[in-house]
């Protein structure tokens, strides 16, 4: 019986040690899961109107991914400009 509780304790200690030494990796993993859930829940098609252009039947998945990509690119550009 004591071996089982010691194993659980050592597993918990290893998990805690991993979490404290890799917090960014854990945050990235959680973020990836959240993004995947949002994307998978928005697969239905939608219509995009911009000024005089209209794009019918675009999956929300494409719109979300493009918006995330554009946001990441703008963030990186701003970060590099501020760093100078």
PyMOL Python script that loads the backbone (N, CA, C, O; Angstrom):
from pymol import cmd

cmd.read_pdbstr("""\
ATOM      1  N   UNK A   1       0.817  -1.197   0.000  1.00  0.00           N
ATOM      2  CA  UNK A   1       0.000   0.000   0.000  1.00  0.00           C
ATOM      3  C   UNK A   1       0.860   1.260   0.000  1.00  0.00           C
ATOM      4  O   UNK A   1       0.544   2.218  -0.706  1.00  0.00           O
ATOM      5  N   UNK A   2       1.931   1.275   0.773  1.00  0.00           N
ATOM      6  CA  UNK A   2       2.761   2.460   0.838  1.00  0.00           C
ATOM      7  C   UNK A   2       3.454   2.728  -0.484  1.00  0.00           C
ATOM      8  O   UNK A   2       3.703   3.885  -0.825  1.00  0.00           O
ATOM      9  N   UNK A   3       3.774   1.679  -1.239  1.00  0.00           N
ATOM     10  CA  UNK A   3       4.421   1.867  -2.536  1.00  0.00           C
ATOM     11  C   UNK A   3       3.514   2.635  -3.486  1.00  0.00           C
ATOM     12  O   UNK A   3       3.975   3.473  -4.261  1.00  0.00           O
ATOM     13  N   UNK A   4       2.212   2.340  -3.420  1.00  0.00           N
ATOM     14  CA  UNK A   4       1.260   3.021  -4.297  1.00  0.00           C
ATOM     15  C   UNK A   4       1.175   4.508  -3.983  1.00  0.00           C
ATOM     16  O   UNK A   4       1.158   5.333  -4.896  1.00  0.00           O
ATOM     17  N   UNK A   5       1.121   4.859  -2.698  1.00  0.00           N
ATOM     18  CA  UNK A   5       1.050   6.272  -2.328  1.00  0.00           C
ATOM     19  C   UNK A   5       2.374   6.982  -2.624  1.00  0.00           C
ATOM     20  O   UNK A   5       2.381   8.161  -2.978  1.00  0.00           O
ATOM     21  N   UNK A   6       3.491   6.267  -2.479  1.00  0.00           N
ATOM     22  CA  UNK A   6       4.787   6.863  -2.815  1.00  0.00           C
ATOM     23  C   UNK A   6       4.887   7.117  -4.314  1.00  0.00           C
ATOM     24  O   UNK A   6       5.426   8.139  -4.739  1.00  0.00           O
ATOM     25  N   UNK A   7       4.365   6.182  -5.120  1.00  0.00           N
ATOM     26  CA  UNK A   7       4.391   6.367  -6.571  1.00  0.00           C
ATOM     27  C   UNK A   7       3.538   7.558  -6.973  1.00  0.00           C
ATOM     28  O   UNK A   7       3.938   8.356  -7.820  1.00  0.00           O
ATOM     29  N   UNK A   8       2.346   7.682  -6.359  1.00  0.00           N
ATOM     30  CA  UNK A   8       1.484   8.822  -6.653  1.00  0.00           C
ATOM     31  C   UNK A   8       2.163  10.120  -6.252  1.00  0.00           C
ATOM     32  O   UNK A   8       2.092  11.113  -6.975  1.00  0.00           O
ATOM     33  N   UNK A   9       2.818  10.114  -5.105  1.00  0.00           N
ATOM     34  CA  UNK A   9       3.531  11.298  -4.648  1.00  0.00           C
ATOM     35  C   UNK A   9       4.674  11.660  -5.571  1.00  0.00           C
ATOM     36  O   UNK A   9       4.884  12.835  -5.872  1.00  0.00           O
ATOM     37  N   UNK A  10       5.414  10.662  -6.021  1.00  0.00           N
ATOM     38  CA  UNK A  10       6.528  10.956  -6.920  1.00  0.00           C
ATOM     39  C   UNK A  10       6.010  11.403  -8.293  1.00  0.00           C
ATOM     40  O   UNK A  10       6.632  12.255  -8.927  1.00  0.00           O
ATOM     41  N   UNK A  11       4.904  10.856  -8.757  1.00  0.00           N
ATOM     42  CA  UNK A  11       4.310  11.316 -10.019  1.00  0.00           C
ATOM     43  C   UNK A  11       3.848  12.760  -9.894  1.00  0.00           C
ATOM     44  O   UNK A  11       4.062  13.572 -10.794  1.00  0.00           O
ATOM     45  N   UNK A  12       3.220  13.064  -8.785  1.00  0.00           N
ATOM     46  CA  UNK A  12       2.770  14.434  -8.552  1.00  0.00           C
ATOM     47  C   UNK A  12       3.960  15.380  -8.452  1.00  0.00           C
ATOM     48  O   UNK A  12       3.913  16.494  -8.974  1.00  0.00           O
ATOM     49  N   UNK A  13       5.009  14.951  -7.795  1.00  0.00           N
ATOM     50  CA  UNK A  13       6.208  15.781  -7.677  1.00  0.00           C
ATOM     51  C   UNK A  13       6.842  15.999  -9.042  1.00  0.00           C
ATOM     52  O   UNK A  13       7.274  17.109  -9.354  1.00  0.00           O
ATOM     53  N   UNK A  14       6.903  14.947  -9.861  1.00  0.00           N
ATOM     54  CA  UNK A  14       7.466  15.099 -11.214  1.00  0.00           C
ATOM     55  C   UNK A  14       6.612  16.027 -12.045  1.00  0.00           C
ATOM     56  O   UNK A  14       7.145  16.862 -12.776  1.00  0.00           O
ATOM     57  N   UNK A  15       5.283  15.902 -11.952  1.00  0.00           N
ATOM     58  CA  UNK A  15       4.379  16.777 -12.714  1.00  0.00           C
ATOM     59  C   UNK A  15       4.531  18.223 -12.274  1.00  0.00           C
ATOM     60  O   UNK A  15       4.543  19.130 -13.106  1.00  0.00           O
ATOM     61  N   UNK A  16       4.648  18.443 -10.970  1.00  0.00           N
ATOM     62  CA  UNK A  16       4.824  19.805 -10.458  1.00  0.00           C
ATOM     63  C   UNK A  16       6.163  20.374 -10.901  1.00  0.00           C
ATOM     64  O   UNK A  16       6.248  21.542 -11.280  1.00  0.00           O
ATOM     65  N   UNK A  17       7.205  19.559 -10.855  1.00  0.00           N
ATOM     66  CA  UNK A  17       8.527  20.001 -11.290  1.00  0.00           C
ATOM     67  C   UNK A  17       8.502  20.356 -12.776  1.00  0.00           C
ATOM     68  O   UNK A  17       9.076  21.365 -13.186  1.00  0.00           O
ATOM     69  N   UNK A  18       7.839  19.530 -13.579  1.00  0.00           N
ATOM     70  CA  UNK A  18       7.716  19.804 -15.013  1.00  0.00           C
ATOM     71  C   UNK A  18       6.947  21.103 -15.246  1.00  0.00           C
ATOM     72  O   UNK A  18       7.338  21.914 -16.085  1.00  0.00           O
ATOM     73  N   UNK A  19       5.868  21.301 -14.513  1.00  0.00           N
ATOM     74  CA  UNK A  19       5.052  22.507 -14.680  1.00  0.00           C
ATOM     75  C   UNK A  19       5.840  23.764 -14.309  1.00  0.00           C
ATOM     76  O   UNK A  19       5.695  24.800 -14.958  1.00  0.00           O
ATOM     77  N   UNK A  20       6.668  23.677 -13.275  1.00  0.00           N
ATOM     78  CA  UNK A  20       7.447  24.847 -12.865  1.00  0.00           C
ATOM     79  C   UNK A  20       8.618  25.121 -13.801  1.00  0.00           C
ATOM     80  O   UNK A  20       9.053  26.265 -13.930  1.00  0.00           O
ATOM     81  N   UNK A  21       9.132  24.076 -14.457  1.00  0.00           N
ATOM     82  CA  UNK A  21      10.265  24.296 -15.357  1.00  0.00           C
ATOM     83  C   UNK A  21       9.838  24.581 -16.792  1.00  0.00           C
ATOM     84  O   UNK A  21      10.647  25.073 -17.578  1.00  0.00           O
ATOM     85  N   UNK A  22       8.582  24.286 -17.160  1.00  0.00           N
ATOM     86  CA  UNK A  22       8.094  24.499 -18.526  1.00  0.00           C
ATOM     87  C   UNK A  22       6.749  25.225 -18.554  1.00  0.00           C
ATOM     88  O   UNK A  22       5.817  24.725 -19.184  1.00  0.00           O
ATOM     89  N   UNK A  23       6.606  26.377 -17.903  1.00  0.00           N
ATOM     90  CA  UNK A  23       5.292  27.035 -17.869  1.00  0.00           C
ATOM     91  C   UNK A  23       4.844  27.556 -19.240  1.00  0.00           C
ATOM     92  O   UNK A  23       3.650  27.554 -19.541  1.00  0.00           O
ATOM     93  N   UNK A  24       5.781  27.995 -20.059  1.00  0.00           N
ATOM     94  CA  UNK A  24       5.422  28.519 -21.377  1.00  0.00           C
ATOM     95  C   UNK A  24       4.914  27.395 -22.273  1.00  0.00           C
ATOM     96  O   UNK A  24       3.940  27.578 -23.003  1.00  0.00           O
ATOM     97  N   UNK A  25       5.553  26.253 -22.224  1.00  0.00           N
ATOM     98  CA  UNK A  25       5.110  25.108 -23.020  1.00  0.00           C
ATOM     99  C   UNK A  25       3.717  24.651 -22.624  1.00  0.00           C
ATOM    100  O   UNK A  25       2.909  24.292 -23.480  1.00  0.00           O
ATOM    101  N   UNK A  26       3.439  24.665 -21.346  1.00  0.00           N
ATOM    102  CA  UNK A  26       2.110  24.276 -20.869  1.00  0.00           C
ATOM    103  C   UNK A  26       1.078  25.304 -21.311  1.00  0.00           C
ATOM    104  O   UNK A  26      -0.021  24.941 -21.731  1.00  0.00           O
ATOM    105  N   UNK A  27       1.424  26.590 -21.220  1.00  0.00           N
ATOM    106  CA  UNK A  27       0.495  27.633 -21.672  1.00  0.00           C
ATOM    107  C   UNK A  27       0.228  27.515 -23.168  1.00  0.00           C
ATOM    108  O   UNK A  27      -0.908  27.688 -23.609  1.00  0.00           O
ATOM    109  N   UNK A  28       1.266  27.223 -23.953  1.00  0.00           N
ATOM    110  CA  UNK A  28       1.074  27.029 -25.389  1.00  0.00           C
ATOM    111  C   UNK A  28       0.157  25.848 -25.676  1.00  0.00           C
ATOM    112  O   UNK A  28      -0.721  25.934 -26.535  1.00  0.00           O
ATOM    113  N   UNK A  29       0.354  24.765 -24.972  1.00  0.00           N
ATOM    114  CA  UNK A  29      -0.477  23.577 -25.173  1.00  0.00           C
ATOM    115  C   UNK A  29      -1.938  23.888 -24.864  1.00  0.00           C
ATOM    116  O   UNK A  29      -2.824  23.495 -25.623  1.00  0.00           O
ATOM    117  N   UNK A  30      -2.199  24.577 -23.777  1.00  0.00           N
ATOM    118  CA  UNK A  30      -3.573  24.956 -23.425  1.00  0.00           C
ATOM    119  C   UNK A  30      -4.153  25.870 -24.486  1.00  0.00           C
ATOM    120  O   UNK A  30      -5.306  25.703 -24.883  1.00  0.00           O
ATOM    121  N   UNK A  31      -3.369  26.836 -24.951  1.00  0.00           N
ATOM    122  CA  UNK A  31      -3.820  27.752 -25.986  1.00  0.00           C
ATOM    123  C   UNK A  31      -4.153  27.008 -27.276  1.00  0.00           C
ATOM    124  O   UNK A  31      -5.159  27.313 -27.917  1.00  0.00           O
ATOM    125  N   UNK A  32      -3.326  26.036 -27.665  1.00  0.00           N
ATOM    126  CA  UNK A  32      -3.591  25.257 -28.873  1.00  0.00           C
ATOM    127  C   UNK A  32      -4.910  24.498 -28.750  1.00  0.00           C
ATOM    128  O   UNK A  32      -5.678  24.435 -29.710  1.00  0.00           O
ATOM    129  N   UNK A  33      -5.178  23.924 -27.582  1.00  0.00           N
ATOM    130  CA  UNK A  33      -6.442  23.216 -27.384  1.00  0.00           C
ATOM    131  C   UNK A  33      -7.631  24.163 -27.479  1.00  0.00           C
ATOM    132  O   UNK A  33      -8.651  23.818 -28.076  1.00  0.00           O
ATOM    133  N   UNK A  34      -7.514  25.346 -26.900  1.00  0.00           N
ATOM    134  CA  UNK A  34      -8.600  26.324 -26.944  1.00  0.00           C
ATOM    135  C   UNK A  34      -8.858  26.761 -28.391  1.00  0.00           C
ATOM    136  O   UNK A  34     -10.010  26.845 -28.817  1.00  0.00           O
ATOM    137  N   UNK A  35      -7.796  27.038 -29.139  1.00  0.00           N
ATOM    138  CA  UNK A  35      -7.944  27.434 -30.544  1.00  0.00           C
ATOM    139  C   UNK A  35      -8.579  26.302 -31.339  1.00  0.00           C
ATOM    140  O   UNK A  35      -9.465  26.551 -32.158  1.00  0.00           O
ATOM    141  N   UNK A  36      -8.150  25.074 -31.119  1.00  0.00           N
ATOM    142  CA  UNK A  36      -8.723  23.934 -31.837  1.00  0.00           C
ATOM    143  C   UNK A  36     -10.209  23.788 -31.542  1.00  0.00           C
ATOM    144  O   UNK A  36     -10.991  23.508 -32.451  1.00  0.00           O
ATOM    145  N   UNK A  37     -10.609  23.971 -30.306  1.00  0.00           N
ATOM    146  CA  UNK A  37     -12.020  23.866 -29.941  1.00  0.00           C
ATOM    147  C   UNK A  37     -12.831  24.954 -30.629  1.00  0.00           C
ATOM    148  O   UNK A  37     -13.900  24.676 -31.174  1.00  0.00           O
ATOM    149  N   UNK A  38     -12.335  26.197 -30.611  1.00  0.00           N
ATOM    150  CA  UNK A  38     -13.050  27.303 -31.245  1.00  0.00           C
ATOM    151  C   UNK A  38     -13.188  27.060 -32.747  1.00  0.00           C
ATOM    152  O   UNK A  38     -14.258  27.267 -33.319  1.00  0.00           O
ATOM    153  N   UNK A  39     -12.108  26.623 -33.378  1.00  0.00           N
ATOM    154  CA  UNK A  39     -12.134  26.397 -34.820  1.00  0.00           C
ATOM    155  C   UNK A  39     -13.084  25.258 -35.171  1.00  0.00           C
ATOM    156  O   UNK A  39     -13.880  25.385 -36.101  1.00  0.00           O
ATOM    157  N   UNK A  40     -13.013  24.166 -34.450  1.00  0.00           N
ATOM    158  CA  UNK A  40     -13.861  23.014 -34.763  1.00  0.00           C
ATOM    159  C   UNK A  40     -15.342  23.286 -34.507  1.00  0.00           C
ATOM    160  O   UNK A  40     -16.195  22.631 -35.106  1.00  0.00           O
ATOM    161  N   UNK A  41     -15.661  24.226 -33.641  1.00  0.00           N
ATOM    162  CA  UNK A  41     -17.050  24.554 -33.388  1.00  0.00           C
ATOM    163  C   UNK A  41     -17.610  25.550 -34.395  1.00  0.00           C
ATOM    164  O   UNK A  41     -18.802  25.854 -34.357  1.00  0.00           O
ATOM    165  N   UNK A  42     -16.777  26.062 -35.293  1.00  0.00           N
ATOM    166  CA  UNK A  42     -17.215  27.071 -36.255  1.00  0.00           C
ATOM    167  C   UNK A  42     -16.893  26.645 -37.682  1.00  0.00           C
ATOM    168  O   UNK A  42     -16.176  27.346 -38.396  1.00  0.00           O
ATOM    169  N   UNK A  43     -17.417  25.506 -38.094  1.00  0.00           N
ATOM    170  CA  UNK A  43     -17.160  24.986 -39.427  1.00  0.00           C
ATOM    171  C   UNK A  43     -18.222  25.390 -40.452  1.00  0.00           C
ATOM    172  O   UNK A  43     -18.002  25.221 -41.651  1.00  0.00           O
ATOM    173  N   UNK A  44     -19.361  25.917 -40.014  1.00  0.00           N
ATOM    174  CA  UNK A  44     -20.434  26.243 -40.947  1.00  0.00           C
ATOM    175  C   UNK A  44     -20.040  27.417 -41.853  1.00  0.00           C
ATOM    176  O   UNK A  44     -19.257  28.276 -41.448  1.00  0.00           O
ATOM    177  N   UNK A  45     -20.574  27.455 -43.064  1.00  0.00           N
ATOM    178  CA  UNK A  45     -20.232  28.541 -43.997  1.00  0.00           C
ATOM    179  C   UNK A  45     -20.889  29.861 -43.601  1.00  0.00           C
ATOM    180  O   UNK A  45     -21.933  29.890 -42.949  1.00  0.00           O
ATOM    181  N   UNK A  46     -20.252  30.941 -44.012  1.00  0.00           N
ATOM    182  CA  UNK A  46     -20.767  32.274 -43.747  1.00  0.00           C
ATOM    183  C   UNK A  46     -20.501  33.158 -44.957  1.00  0.00           C
ATOM    184  O   UNK A  46     -19.721  32.793 -45.837  1.00  0.00           O
ATOM    185  N   UNK A  47     -21.137  34.304 -45.003  1.00  0.00           N
ATOM    186  CA  UNK A  47     -20.979  35.241 -46.110  1.00  0.00           C
ATOM    187  C   UNK A  47     -20.197  36.450 -45.617  1.00  0.00           C
ATOM    188  O   UNK A  47     -20.457  36.969 -44.531  1.00  0.00           O
ATOM    189  N   UNK A  48     -19.235  36.895 -46.423  1.00  0.00           N
ATOM    190  CA  UNK A  48     -18.421  38.053 -46.062  1.00  0.00           C
ATOM    191  C   UNK A  48     -18.732  39.182 -47.026  1.00  0.00           C
ATOM    192  O   UNK A  48     -18.640  39.005 -48.241  1.00  0.00           O
ATOM    193  N   UNK A  49     -19.102  40.351 -46.492  1.00  0.00           N
ATOM    194  CA  UNK A  49     -19.333  41.564 -47.285  1.00  0.00           C
ATOM    195  C   UNK A  49     -18.328  42.610 -46.861  1.00  0.00           C
ATOM    196  O   UNK A  49     -18.202  42.927 -45.679  1.00  0.00           O
ATOM    197  N   UNK A  50     -17.604  43.150 -47.851  1.00  0.00           N
ATOM    198  CA  UNK A  50     -16.642  44.214 -47.580  1.00  0.00           C
ATOM    199  C   UNK A  50     -16.721  45.222 -48.715  1.00  0.00           C
ATOM    200  O   UNK A  50     -16.376  44.922 -49.858  1.00  0.00           O
ATOM    201  N   UNK A  51     -17.184  46.424 -48.382  1.00  0.00           N
ATOM    202  CA  UNK A  51     -17.419  47.476 -49.369  1.00  0.00           C
ATOM    203  C   UNK A  51     -18.270  46.936 -50.510  1.00  0.00           C
ATOM    204  O   UNK A  51     -19.439  46.611 -50.302  1.00  0.00           O
ATOM    205  N   UNK A  52     -17.715  46.835 -51.696  1.00  0.00           N
ATOM    206  CA  UNK A  52     -18.523  46.339 -52.822  1.00  0.00           C
ATOM    207  C   UNK A  52     -18.212  44.885 -53.162  1.00  0.00           C
ATOM    208  O   UNK A  52     -18.721  44.366 -54.155  1.00  0.00           O
ATOM    209  N   UNK A  53     -17.392  44.222 -52.362  1.00  0.00           N
ATOM    210  CA  UNK A  53     -17.109  42.813 -52.575  1.00  0.00           C
ATOM    211  C   UNK A  53     -18.003  41.965 -51.690  1.00  0.00           C
ATOM    212  O   UNK A  53     -18.349  42.352 -50.574  1.00  0.00           O
ATOM    213  N   UNK A  54     -18.366  40.814 -52.201  1.00  0.00           N
ATOM    214  CA  UNK A  54     -19.150  39.855 -51.428  1.00  0.00           C
ATOM    215  C   UNK A  54     -18.622  38.459 -51.725  1.00  0.00           C
ATOM    216  O   UNK A  54     -18.511  38.054 -52.882  1.00  0.00           O
ATOM    217  N   UNK A  55     -18.302  37.737 -50.672  1.00  0.00           N
ATOM    218  CA  UNK A  55     -17.815  36.371 -50.825  1.00  0.00           C
ATOM    219  C   UNK A  55     -18.812  35.445 -50.128  1.00  0.00           C
ATOM    220  O   UNK A  55     -18.860  35.404 -48.898  1.00  0.00           O
ATOM    221  N   UNK A  56     -19.597  34.711 -50.891  1.00  0.00           N
ATOM    222  CA  UNK A  56     -20.570  33.799 -50.268  1.00  0.00           C
ATOM    223  C   UNK A  56     -19.929  32.452 -49.908  1.00  0.00           C
ATOM    224  O   UNK A  56     -18.963  32.017 -50.535  1.00  0.00           O
ATOM    225  N   UNK A  57     -20.476  31.829 -48.916  1.00  0.00           N
ATOM    226  CA  UNK A  57     -20.124  30.455 -48.549  1.00  0.00           C
ATOM    227  C   UNK A  57     -18.641  30.262 -48.215  1.00  0.00           C
ATOM    228  O   UNK A  57     -17.994  29.361 -48.749  1.00  0.00           O
ATOM    229  N   UNK A  58     -18.116  31.094 -47.348  1.00  0.00           N
ATOM    230  CA  UNK A  58     -16.761  30.905 -46.838  1.00  0.00           C
ATOM    231  C   UNK A  58     -16.879  30.250 -45.464  1.00  0.00           C
ATOM    232  O   UNK A  58     -17.602  30.751 -44.603  1.00  0.00           O
ATOM    233  N   UNK A  59     -16.178  29.137 -45.247  1.00  0.00           N
ATOM    234  CA  UNK A  59     -16.249  28.519 -43.921  1.00  0.00           C
ATOM    235  C   UNK A  59     -15.697  29.458 -42.846  1.00  0.00           C
ATOM    236  O   UNK A  59     -14.690  30.134 -43.053  1.00  0.00           O
ATOM    237  N   UNK A  60     -16.371  29.487 -41.701  1.00  0.00           N
ATOM    238  CA  UNK A  60     -15.884  30.314 -40.592  1.00  0.00           C
ATOM    239  C   UNK A  60     -14.482  29.892 -40.176  1.00  0.00           C
ATOM    240  O   UNK A  60     -13.707  30.701 -39.665  1.00  0.00           O
ATOM    241  N   UNK A  61     -14.163  28.632 -40.396  1.00  0.00           N
ATOM    242  CA  UNK A  61     -12.829  28.122 -40.097  1.00  0.00           C
ATOM    243  C   UNK A  61     -11.770  28.941 -40.835  1.00  0.00           C
ATOM    244  O   UNK A  61     -10.762  29.327 -40.243  1.00  0.00           O
ATOM    245  N   UNK A  62     -11.990  29.204 -42.108  1.00  0.00           N
ATOM    246  CA  UNK A  62     -11.033  29.973 -42.912  1.00  0.00           C
ATOM    247  C   UNK A  62     -10.946  31.407 -42.395  1.00  0.00           C
ATOM    248  O   UNK A  62      -9.853  31.958 -42.261  1.00  0.00           O
ATOM    249  N   UNK A  63     -12.093  32.003 -42.106  1.00  0.00           N
ATOM    250  CA  UNK A  63     -12.113  33.380 -41.612  1.00  0.00           C
ATOM    251  C   UNK A  63     -11.373  33.478 -40.277  1.00  0.00           C
ATOM    252  O   UNK A  63     -10.584  34.403 -40.083  1.00  0.00           O
ATOM    253  N   UNK A  64     -11.608  32.551 -39.365  1.00  0.00           N
ATOM    254  CA  UNK A  64     -10.934  32.563 -38.069  1.00  0.00           C
ATOM    255  C   UNK A  64      -9.426  32.373 -38.212  1.00  0.00           C
ATOM    256  O   UNK A  64      -8.646  33.086 -37.580  1.00  0.00           O
ATOM    257  N   UNK A  65      -9.018  31.419 -39.036  1.00  0.00           N
ATOM    258  CA  UNK A  65      -7.589  31.174 -39.210  1.00  0.00           C
ATOM    259  C   UNK A  65      -6.889  32.370 -39.843  1.00  0.00           C
ATOM    260  O   UNK A  65      -5.784  32.726 -39.434  1.00  0.00           O
ATOM    261  N   UNK A  66      -7.519  32.993 -40.836  1.00  0.00           N
ATOM    262  CA  UNK A  66      -6.931  34.182 -41.456  1.00  0.00           C
ATOM    263  C   UNK A  66      -6.843  35.341 -40.461  1.00  0.00           C
ATOM    264  O   UNK A  66      -5.852  36.071 -40.442  1.00  0.00           O
ATOM    265  N   UNK A  67      -7.869  35.507 -39.646  1.00  0.00           N
ATOM    266  CA  UNK A  67      -7.851  36.571 -38.642  1.00  0.00           C
ATOM    267  C   UNK A  67      -6.746  36.322 -37.608  1.00  0.00           C
ATOM    268  O   UNK A  67      -6.056  37.260 -37.210  1.00  0.00           O
ATOM    269  N   UNK A  68      -6.571  35.079 -37.173  1.00  0.00           N
ATOM    270  CA  UNK A  68      -5.509  34.761 -36.222  1.00  0.00           C
ATOM    271  C   UNK A  68      -4.132  34.971 -36.846  1.00  0.00           C
ATOM    272  O   UNK A  68      -3.225  35.486 -36.193  1.00  0.00           O
ATOM    273  N   UNK A  69      -3.975  34.576 -38.102  1.00  0.00           N
ATOM    274  CA  UNK A  69      -2.706  34.762 -38.793  1.00  0.00           C
ATOM    275  C   UNK A  69      -2.382  36.248 -38.952  1.00  0.00           C
ATOM    276  O   UNK A  69      -1.253  36.671 -38.703  1.00  0.00           O
ATOM    277  N   UNK A  70      -3.360  37.024 -39.360  1.00  0.00           N
ATOM    278  CA  UNK A  70      -3.164  38.457 -39.509  1.00  0.00           C
ATOM    279  C   UNK A  70      -2.815  39.109 -38.163  1.00  0.00           C
ATOM    280  O   UNK A  70      -1.929  39.960 -38.099  1.00  0.00           O
ATOM    281  N   UNK A  71      -3.495  38.720 -37.114  1.00  0.00           N
ATOM    282  CA  UNK A  71      -3.200  39.239 -35.780  1.00  0.00           C
ATOM    283  C   UNK A  71      -1.790  38.888 -35.332  1.00  0.00           C
ATOM    284  O   UNK A  71      -1.095  39.726 -34.757  1.00  0.00           O
ATOM    285  N   UNK A  72      -1.360  37.651 -35.590  1.00  0.00           N
ATOM    286  CA  UNK A  72      -0.009  37.238 -35.210  1.00  0.00           C
ATOM    287  C   UNK A  72       1.036  38.023 -35.996  1.00  0.00           C
ATOM    288  O   UNK A  72       2.055  38.428 -35.437  1.00  0.00           O
ATOM    289  N   UNK A  73       0.793  38.240 -37.283  1.00  0.00           N
ATOM    290  CA  UNK A  73       1.737  39.005 -38.095  1.00  0.00           C
ATOM    291  C   UNK A  73       1.822  40.458 -37.643  1.00  0.00           C
ATOM    292  O   UNK A  73       2.916  41.015 -37.553  1.00  0.00           O
ATOM    293  N   UNK A  74       0.687  41.071 -37.358  1.00  0.00           N
ATOM    294  CA  UNK A  74       0.687  42.448 -36.875  1.00  0.00           C
ATOM    295  C   UNK A  74       1.367  42.561 -35.515  1.00  0.00           C
ATOM    296  O   UNK A  74       2.095  43.521 -35.262  1.00  0.00           O
ATOM    297  N   UNK A  75       1.137  41.593 -34.646  1.00  0.00           N
ATOM    298  CA  UNK A  75       1.770  41.580 -33.331  1.00  0.00           C
ATOM    299  C   UNK A  75       3.291  41.508 -33.478  1.00  0.00           C
ATOM    300  O   UNK A  75       4.021  42.250 -32.820  1.00  0.00           O
ATOM    301  N   UNK A  76       3.761  40.610 -34.345  1.00  0.00           N
ATOM    302  CA  UNK A  76       5.205  40.465 -34.545  1.00  0.00           C
ATOM    303  C   UNK A  76       5.806  41.726 -35.154  1.00  0.00           C
ATOM    304  O   UNK A  76       6.892  42.147 -34.756  1.00  0.00           O
ATOM    305  N   UNK A  77       5.117  42.328 -36.107  1.00  0.00           N
ATOM    306  CA  UNK A  77       5.591  43.571 -36.712  1.00  0.00           C
ATOM    307  C   UNK A  77       5.679  44.684 -35.672  1.00  0.00           C
ATOM    308  O   UNK A  77       6.676  45.406 -35.625  1.00  0.00           O
ATOM    309  N   UNK A  78       4.668  44.829 -34.852  1.00  0.00           N
ATOM    310  CA  UNK A  78       4.675  45.851 -33.801  1.00  0.00           C
ATOM    311  C   UNK A  78       5.788  45.589 -32.792  1.00  0.00           C
ATOM    312  O   UNK A  78       6.456  46.523 -32.348  1.00  0.00           O
ATOM    313  N   UNK A  79       5.988  44.333 -32.430  1.00  0.00           N
ATOM    314  CA  UNK A  79       7.032  43.974 -31.474  1.00  0.00           C
ATOM    315  C   UNK A  79       8.411  44.341 -32.015  1.00  0.00           C
ATOM    316  O   UNK A  79       9.254  44.867 -31.288  1.00  0.00           O
ATOM    317  N   UNK A  80       8.631  44.058 -33.303  1.00  0.00           N
ATOM    318  CA  UNK A  80       9.930  44.375 -33.896  1.00  0.00           C
ATOM    319  C   UNK A  80      10.144  45.872 -34.042  1.00  0.00           C
ATOM    320  O   UNK A  80      11.260  46.361 -33.868  1.00  0.00           O
ATOM    321  N   UNK A  81       9.078  46.607 -34.363  1.00  0.00           N
ATOM    322  CA  UNK A  81       9.205  48.056 -34.492  1.00  0.00           C
ATOM    323  C   UNK A  81       9.469  48.712 -33.143  1.00  0.00           C
ATOM    324  O   UNK A  81      10.236  49.671 -33.067  1.00  0.00           O
ATOM    325  N   UNK A  82       8.854  48.217 -32.091  1.00  0.00           N
ATOM    326  CA  UNK A  82       9.037  48.771 -30.755  1.00  0.00           C
ATOM    327  C   UNK A  82      10.445  48.450 -30.242  1.00  0.00           C
ATOM    328  O   UNK A  82      11.044  49.256 -29.530  1.00  0.00           O
ATOM    329  N   UNK A  83      10.966  47.288 -30.598  1.00  0.00           N
ATOM    330  CA  UNK A  83      12.282  46.861 -30.134  1.00  0.00           C
ATOM    331  C   UNK A  83      13.382  47.770 -30.664  1.00  0.00           C
ATOM    332  O   UNK A  83      14.396  47.959 -29.991  1.00  0.00           O
ATOM    333  N   UNK A  84      13.205  48.339 -31.857  1.00  0.00           N
ATOM    334  CA  UNK A  84      14.227  49.221 -32.454  1.00  0.00           C
ATOM    335  C   UNK A  84      14.323  50.469 -31.721  1.00  0.00           C
ATOM    336  O   UNK A  84      15.125  51.333 -32.074  1.00  0.00           O
TER     337      UNK A  84
END
""", "prot")
cmd.dss("prot")
cmd.show_as("cartoon", "prot")
cmd.util.cbc("prot")
cmd.orient("prot")
